[in-house]
Every structure is written in structure tokens, then in C-alpha cells.
Amino acid sequence: MDGAPRGGGTARAALIELRRVIDVAAAPEVVWRRLWDVPALARCIPGCEGVETVEAERRYRATISDRVGPFRIAIPLDVRVESTPPTRLSLTAAGRDSALGSPVTVALEVSLAPAGAGGTRLTLAGHGDVGGKLAALGQGVIDRKTREILDRFAGNLAGLFVDGADAAAV
């Protein structure tokens, strides 16, 4: 058996490990403020579109669109955020791709700490679950796509602080 769903069943979930350390060239308080600039942060997330604030600093809706293996996906997500200012964000996101019926859930902790040269070390730690036809692609495909997305996010986020405009705001 190839692991693909049969007769309307679903494949077992693929587990996603979300771990990344991102060094940012701005002070922690500047990074904290920028994390709450939802449109700017959404532009850092590959495939993120249609972000809507439901309740500021607590609940959002967004759609993630991308290609994973042979599938083109669009997953509307309900995102909930809890914060411990100015050092920690916890977020959960859940949604289901309408075409494939594949559920996706994510739980992520984001912490900020001072780093050398007045910068910030941003640590992402969490996990996600992918089910249905997306999970049937296999753990290797899911892991590669996750690494690709995290790499692009890290570069995009660090890029928000390279012009020096935010550093001068402190």
C-alpha cells in the first residue's frame, strides 16, 4: 500500500517540527513592535494573503496559498495569539484546504531575547500537523517544504530591519 487515502479515508497525519533561530539587527523592543505590524509580518510569510484582523492582538484570519508536491493548496486559517509583552508570543492556527480537505494545525512559541551588537535573537519553537492528501505525500516532502518556508520567512523577517529605519526609532 502506498499510504494514499482509499475510499474516502484519510492518511495519517504528518508531523511538522518548527524550529528556527533568527538573528535580527534591531533592539528587542523594536522587533516586538514590528511583530504587531500585521500587514508587514504577513508579507514575510511565504504564500500568506488575505490577512484580516478579527480582534487586534488576539485573533486573525489569513489564507496560505502554495504548491506542495503536485498539489496547489489554499488554506484559510483561524489564528489565535496570546502574548507576554515584550518577550513572548504564542500562536495557534487551524484550517483546512477546501480542494483537498486536508486539515492543518500549527502551535508556535516565539520568544525574543537581546543579542550581540544591540540586536535580537528571535526563537521559533513549535509543531504542526498536516492530514489528508497532503500527509499522503510523505514526511520527506512535508519536511522539505517546511524548511523552505522557514528559510524564506527568516530571510524576509530579517530584511524588515536592514534599512536602519527601525533601529533609529529606538
C-alpha positions in Angstrom: 0.0 0.0 0.0 1.4 3.4 -0.9 -0.1 5.4 2.0 -2.6 7.3 -0.1 -6.1 7.6 1.2 -8.5 4.9 -0.1 -12.2 5.1 -0.4 -12.7 8.5 1.3 -10.4 7.6 4.2 -7.5 9.9 5.3 -3.8 9.4 5.5 -2.3 9.6 8.9 -1.1 13.0 9.9 2.4 14.2 9.0 4.1 15.9 12.0 6.0 19.2 11.3 8.7 20.4 13.6 9.0 24.2 13.6 12.4 25.3 15.0 14.4 28.3 13.9 16.6 30.9 15.4 16.6 34.3 13.6 19.1 37.0 14.5 17.6 40.4 13.7 19.6 43.7 13.6 17.2 45.7 15.8 16.6 46.0 19.5 14.1 43.7 21.1 11.5 46.5 21.7 11.7 47.4 18.0 11.3 43.8 16.9 8.3 43.4 19.4 6.5 46.4 17.8 7.2 45.2 14.3 5.7 41.7 15.1 2.4 43.5 15.8 2.5 45.2 12.4 0.3 42.5 10.9 0.5 43.6 7.2 4.3 43.8 7.3 4.6 40.5 9.2 2.2 38.8 6.7 4.4 39.8 3.8 7.2 37.9 5.5 5.2 34.6 5.5 5.5 32.9 2.1 2.1 32.4 0.5 0.3 34.5 3.1 -2.6 36.5 1.6 -5.9 38.0 2.7 -5.0 38.8 6.3 -7.9 40.1 8.3 -7.9 41.3 11.9 -10.8 39.8 13.8 -9.7 41.1 17.3 -6.4 43.1 17.4 -3.5 41.3 19.0 -5.7 38.2 19.7 -7.3 36.7 16.6 -6.8 36.9 12.9 -7.8 35.2 9.7 -5.4 34.5 6.8 -5.1 32.3 3.8 -1.9 30.5 2.9 -1.5 29.5 -0.7 1.3 27.5 -2.1 2.3 24.4 -4.1 3.2 21.3 -2.2 4.3 18.4 -4.4 1.7 18.1 -7.2 -1.0 20.0 -5.2 -1.9 23.7 -5.3 -3.3 24.5 -1.9 -5.2 27.4 -0.3 -5.7 27.0 3.4 -7.9 29.6 5.2 -6.6 29.7 8.8 -8.0 30.9 12.0 -5.1 32.3 14.0 -5.2 33.0 17.8 -2.4 34.8 19.6 -1.5 35.2 23.2 1.3 37.4 24.3 3.6 38.1 27.3 5.0 41.5 26.3 7.6 42.2 25.4 9.3 38.8 25.0 6.8 36.0 24.1 4.1 35.2 21.6 2.1 32.0 21.5 0.0 31.3 18.4 -2.2 28.6 17.2 -3.6 28.3 13.7 -6.0 25.8 12.2 -7.6 25.4 8.9 -8.5 23.0 6.1 -7.7 23.2 2.4 -11.0 23.3 0.6 -10.0 21.4 -2.5 -8.1 18.5 -0.8 -9.9 18.6 2.5 -6.5 18.4 4.2 -6.5 19.7 7.8 -3.6 21.8 9.0 -2.9 22.9 12.6 0.1 24.8 14.0 1.2 25.7 17.5 4.1 28.1 17.7 6.0 29.9 20.5 8.0 33.0 19.5 10.5 34.4 22.0 12.7 37.5 21.9 16.0 37.9 23.7 18.7 40.5 23.4 21.6 39.5 21.1 25.0 40.9 20.4 25.5 44.4 18.9 22.1 45.6 20.1 20.2 43.0 18.0 17.6 40.5 18.9 17.5 36.7 18.8 14.1 35.6 17.8 13.4 31.9 18.6 10.6 29.9 16.9 9.6 26.6 18.5 6.6 24.6 17.8 4.9 21.9 15.8 2.2 21.4 13.2 0.1 18.6 11.9 -1.0 18.0 8.3 -3.6 15.4 7.3 -5.4 14.1 4.3 -3.9 14.1 0.9 -1.1 16.4 1.9 0.1 14.0 4.5 -0.1 11.2 1.9 2.8 13.0 0.1 5.0 11.7 2.9 7.1 13.1 5.7 10.1 13.9 3.4 8.1 16.2 1.2 6.4 17.9 4.1 9.8 18.4 5.9 11.4 19.9 2.8 8.5 22.3 2.2 8.6 23.3 5.9 12.4 24.0 5.7 11.9 26.1 2.5 9.1 28.1 4.1 11.1 28.7 7.4 14.2 29.8 5.4 12.2 32.3 3.3 10.4 33.6 6.4 13.7 34.1 8.3 15.2 36.0 5.4 12.1 38.1 4.9 11.8 38.9 8.6 15.5 39.9 8.9 15.0 42.0 5.8 12.5 44.2 7.6 15.3 45.6 9.7 18.2 46.1 7.3 17.5 49.6 6.2 18.2 51.0 9.7 14.9 52.9 9.9 13.7 50.7 12.7 16.9 50.8 14.6 16.8 54.6 14.6 13.3 54.5 16.1 14.5 53.3 19.5 
